[in-house]
């Protein structure tokens, strides 16, 4: 354990269930929230969660408004220019939600066709679309729920996001959409740390190692994602 210190302020966007969300009482809840609390216990520091729009998380970290970002944050080379990352705690991939009758079968079809692609602003899906989908019309929106709705209503041809979110969006709109869950880009989620704060980064890495080794992370996934894991297993996919 590490020496007791001041409060630890953690930034996250509480609009990404089951990782970051608000419970029925309007309090922070989800996998990331429970992990942040466990981190606080590990470091003997009180944790305070700041609810910040996703595209404001990294600026808030850089300016010192928050000490860490725990918000399903994907490691990317572009982001590494602005902040440091902990060791990864979860592996994920980008997937597609398409219209149910769409001819799209893979990201290659999206790249070939002049499609309308919905993406959430500031995400790695947004960055991927800018870099790779030169023929597509990008529909850049502020939240993933609206992106999924655009596909469900036929206003967008597809929505790019992480596999779990795509699966959940399909469950909500299974009458009008179809998921393509095989990841076309593998990613890692990690905790964002302000550049130069090496001591805190080392402490966070020690926590992640312990949290995974003692089964706590697996227990959280079972608590919140058991149905998702079963569905991915049935599809022959690694969760």
N, C-alpha and C positions, 0 to 999 in steps of 0.2 A: 504494500500500500504506500501511498504518497502522503506527504504532509498536508494537513488541513489548510485550505486557502479560502479566498473570497468566493462569492457566488459565481457560478459558471452560466453564462448566457448562451443559449443555443437557439440558432435561427432555423426555422422550418416553415414551409407553407402548409398549413393545416387543411389541405383540400385534396388529399391524395390517399384515400382509404385503400387498404387497411394499414398503410404505413404511417401517414400523418393525417390526423382528422380531429374533429371535435365530437365529444360524446353527447348524449342526450341532455346533459347539464351544461353544455357549452364549454367543457373543459378539454384540454389537449389529451389525445388518446392515440393508440396505435403502436405498431412495432417500433418505429423510430422514437416515439415518446418514451416507451418503456425502456428502450436501450439507453436513451439519454439519462433517465433516472438511475439506471444501473451504473452508468459511467460516473454519475455524481457520487453514488455510494462508494464506488471503487476509489475515487479520489478524495473522499471525505469533503465534498463541496456541494453546496446547495445548488440545484439546477433551476434555472428560470427559462421558460420557453417563450421566444418571441415569434409571433405569427407574422410572416413577411411574404409578400408575393414572390414567386419563384425567381423572377428576373431581377429582384432586388436583394437576393440573399448574398451573392458574392460581393456586391458593393457594400452591403452592411458589414460583412466580414472584414473587408479591406479598410473600412473607416473606423473599425473598432466598436461598432454598435453591438455586435455579437462576438463571442469568443470562438464559436464553432458553428458549422453548418451540418446538421444531420437531417437531410431532406431528400432521400433517394437520389443523391447527387452522383452523377456519372463522372468518372475520371476521364479527362480528355486533355490532349496536348495544348489546346487553346486555353483551357482553364488553368493549366499548370503555369501559364505565363503570369497569372494573376494571384493564385493562391497555392498553398501546399495541400497535399492529401495524406490522410492516414493510409495504412495498409487497407486493402479492400475487405469488406465483410460480406459482400453478396455479389454473385455473378448473374447477369441479366442480359437480354438481347432485344434489339429492335424488331418489331413485328408489324403486321398490317391488319387493319380492319377495312373491308371493302363492301360494296353493295352486294347483296345476295346474288343477283343475277350477273355480276361483273365477270368479264373475261379475264381479269387480272388473276394470275396464279402465283406470281412472285414479284420481287422488287424489280427484276429485269423487265417485266411487262410495264411497270409504272414508268421506268426510264425511257422505254421505247415510245410510249403513247403520250399524247398531249392531255394529260389528266389534271384534275383539280385535286390537290393534296392538302389536307388539313394537318396542321402541326401546332403544337403549343409553343408559344413564344419563349425563346431562351433555352430550350431543351436541346439535347444532342440530336433528337429527331429533326428539329428545326435546322440545326447546323448541317446534318446529313443531307437534307433536302436542298439546301442552298448550294452545297458542294457538288452533289451528284445528279440532281433531277433538273437538268437544264431546260428540258422541254415542258416541264410541268408548271401549272399556275399554282402558286403557293397561297394558301388561305391561312394566314398567321393569326391565331386566336389566343386569348388569355388563359383559357382553362381547357382541360382535356374533355370535360363533359360536353362542352359546346362542340369540340372537334368531332366527337362520336355522334352527336346529334346531327351534324351536317351530313355525315355519311348516311345515317339512318333515314334522313329526309330526302336523300338523293341530291343534295346540293354540293357534295364533294364525292369524288370517286374513291378516295381512300383516306385513311388516317394512320399516321405513323407514330408509334409510341412503344413503350416497353411491353413485354409479353403478358405480364399479369394484367396490366390495364386494358390491353386489347381483349383479353379473355373476358374480363369483367364487362367491358362495353358490349361485347357480343351477347353475353348473357342478358343484358338489359334490352338489346334490340335484335334478338335472334330471329325475328320474323322478317327483318329487312336487311340484315347485314350478315357477313361471313368472315370469320377470322382466319388469317394465315399466320400461324403461330411459330413456324420454324424461323428462328432468328436469322436475319441477313447481316447483322452486325453484332458481334459479341461485345459486351460492356461490363465494367466493374463499378459497383457503388462503393463509395468511401466517404469518410468524414472530412469536411473542408476545414483547414486550419490556416490562420493568417501567416503569410510569409515571414520567416524569421523567428516564429514562435516554436523553436525546435523542442524545447522541454515539454511543452504541452503535447506536441505531436508524438513524442516518445511515450508519454504517459497514456495517450489515447491508443497507441499501438499495443502497449502492454495490456490495456483493458480488452481490446478486441481479441488478442490472443487468448486471454483467460476466458472471455465470454463465449468464444467458440469451443474452446477445449472442455469447459465444464458443462456443455450442452445447453446453455441458456439461450443462445441464438436459435438453435434447432427447436427448442421448446416454444419460443415465440412464433416461429413459422408454423408449428403444429397448431398453436392456439388460433392464429389469424388466417392461415392459408391452407388448412388441411384439405378443403374441397378442391382448391386450385392444384395442389400437388397430386391429388388423385386423378384429376382430369388430365394433367400433363402426362402422368404415367400411362394412362389409358391410350394416349396418343403416341406413345412410344418416345416421349421426349424427356430429357433430363430437366429436372426443376432446379 
